[in-house]
Amino acid sequence: MNPSPPRESEFSIKRAAGSPSLVIRSDEELTYLVEIDIGPFKGLDVGEATFKSQVEGVDAASVGHFEATFKGSYLGYKLDHRLHSQHTQAEEITLESSDTQRGSENRRREIRIERREEGLTAVYSFDGHCKGCEDKAHFHKRWPWGKRRHCKDCDKEKHRVWMEPRERAVPADTLDFLSSIYLIRGFISAELEGIETPLLDKDRLWDLSLKSGEARDIEVPKGKYACRKIIIDAKKPANESHEKKFSGLFGMKGAMNFWVHESTGVMVQIAGELPFGLGVKIRLKDAKGAPAGLVPKGS
């Protein structure tokens, strides 16, 4: 079964032959309750996550946006995390992706994929602590009688500076992780079992596989939905030399359980593990501009 043609309020990014397009809907906003588990305390409400998609322009001039934010706090730790991806189809820059974290910890990361004569090139920019800078505001005394020294490391936003960018070649159809989540809708609507895509995390390349798994009803604040589990597998390509572990959405570690609506592919619940061993669940509580088929059971 072939997917229906995109509506005027959608921007479709064509991918390799036989692979469903990446479809970006205009004016969609999904809101999620964020809960964490700390020891015996389960389901603590710590904040809210929002996923938005937007389309600007028309035809060849179309620009599609994905944005995900996670704002929360618990026991003095504050997090304001924003992911943003911008897609074009006819420009020299095909994808721009940013990862910005503010609060108790601060960092900035940006990826830009460009069309060049030699092929697609990714430019990875990132910030780091300003070790050794000459800014006197960054100097302090460890002891009242000691000499003023530059701070060795800190989490202050104003003490972070952009480092030298790193470049590398990437294959066609390479995505960031936020964008890859929306590919799920494509293979669900096309009634396929899954999809594969090259994935760039910082300047490290992965082969990402997204496959449909078991069926189950999942109850969230928005209601009860018939869902499919999405099995996520990230493997290091044979020609990659890095030894890092894959890091997913909002820095989740290890296994991530994605449950999506069985007919629309919209995310209903995400469960995983944050740094420091904290279990986290992101559960749908509101949906604006979502596909018409996103209906709770019994409605």
Stockholm file with secondary structure:
# STOCKHOLM 1.0

chainA/1-299         MNPSPPRESEFSIKRAAGSPSLVIRSDEELTYLVEIDIGPFKGLDVGEATFKSQVEGVDAASVGHFEATFKGSYLGYKLDHRLHSQHTQAEEITLESSDTQRGSENRRREIRIERREEGLTAVYSFDGHCKGCEDKAHFHKRWPWGKRRHCKDCDKEKHRVWMEPRERAVPADTLDFLSSIYLIRGFISAELEGIETPLLDKDRLWDLSLKSGEARDIEVPKGKYACRKIIIDAKKPANESHEKKFSGLFGMKGAMNFWVHESTGVMVQIAGELPFGLGVKIRLKDAKGAPAGLVPKGS
#=GR chainA/1-299 SS CCCCCCCTTEEEECCSTTSCCEEEESSEEEEEEEEEEETTEEEEEEEEEEEEEEEESCGGGCEEEEEEEEEEEETTEEEEEEEEEEECSSSSEEEEEEEEEEESSCEEEEEEEEEETTEEEEEEEEEEECTTCCCGGGEEESSTTSCEEECSCCCCGGGEEECCCEEEECCTTCBCHHHHHHHHHHHHHTTCSEEEEEEEETTEEEEEEEEEEEEEEEEETTEEEEEEEEEEEEECCTTCCCCCCCCCGGGCEEEEEEEEETTTCCEEEEEEEEGGGEEEEEEEEEEESCCTTCCCTTC
#=GC SS_cons         CCCCCCCTTEEEECCSTTSCCEEEESSEEEEEEEEEEETTEEEEEEEEEEEEEEEESCGGGCEEEEEEEEEEEETTEEEEEEEEEEECSSSSEEEEEEEEEEESSCEEEEEEEEEETTEEEEEEEEEEECTTCCCGGGEEESSTTSCEEECSCCCCGGGEEECCCEEEECCTTCBCHHHHHHHHHHHHHTTCSEEEEEEEETTEEEEEEEEEEEEEEEEETTEEEEEEEEEEEEECCTTCCCCCCCCCGGGCEEEEEEEEETTTCCEEEEEEEEGGGEEEEEEEEEEESCCTTCCCTTC
//
